[in-house]
Amino acid sequence: MFFYRADPLDKPLIFITGAPRSGTSIITKVICFHSDTAILIENIFGNRRRHWTKAEFWNSPKTLRSEVKKIFRNLNEPIVGNKVCTPDVWSVDDIMTFGNLFQDFKIVFVVRDPIQVALSRFYREDYEAEFNQAARRNILLDFRSRFFTYSSSWRQSIETFWKLRDGFPEKVYVVYYEDFGRNFDNQVERLCDFLNLPLHDNMLNWHQLPHRDARGELKHNLKYPDRPINVRQYSVEDLTEDIRSMLLKALASVKSHRELWLAREL
């Protein structure tokens, strides 16, 4: 049982992460619908690796604590949380620095088929705007093409999961997005078991009420429309020949990681 304390950092933290376009926002909204939780959707606290920017307050644990407290102090729920994607936005060290500010933390790591991640990013992202020149010089992603960047990002997200799990095996839980969408009720129950939360009916109807933005304000349709999960599958066969060729060439570089994903053996 969790108890409310005056200092927001005395509360336990739930941190949701995974590669961009993996379903992290939806999982966050589901968890946030529990009456005991208040989960922010992507407060990056001035730290965005894609643009190679990091606020100076990250240089001091004291000032970072102060900035984090400012955001969480107005949330009355006994459990708080945040969602930030990795590795494009935060690194594994950023996640650990943030998590260790709190009394305790648990990490929910979301994984999706790299084909779907790559195509979703291809259709939805402005690639030139997402990664500035400083980021391309400093982040160890494969920038030979968009699909190589997305594939190497997905692979590194899996490796981030492995690092977190190896360091904190009892604190990290993997959600396979496709399984979550196709067997929703059962998957929510399993997630609640990991978080030591009783199942709350609201979680099964997560799309009906507003969710908390990066500042903790309640809003509808944050980032994406609030509607029941529909696991959309982009078809490789519908791609033009040149785009399909670029995608498959990039996916070959993550073949072993995808095989583990297919076997659900990450």
Protein Blocks (a to p, Z undefined) as FASTA:
>chain_A
ZZddfblklpccdddeddehiopmmmmmmmmmpmkbccdehiaghpafklopacfklmpm
klmmmmmmmmmmmpmbfbdcdddddfklpcfklmmmmmmmpmbdcdddddddfklmmmmm
mmmpcfklmpcfklmmmmccdfkbmklmmmmmmmmmmmmmmmmmmmmmmlpccddfklmm
mmmmlmmmmmmmmnopacdfklmmmmmpccddfkopacehihiacdddddddddfklpcf
klmmmmmmmmmmmmmmmmmmmnopZZ
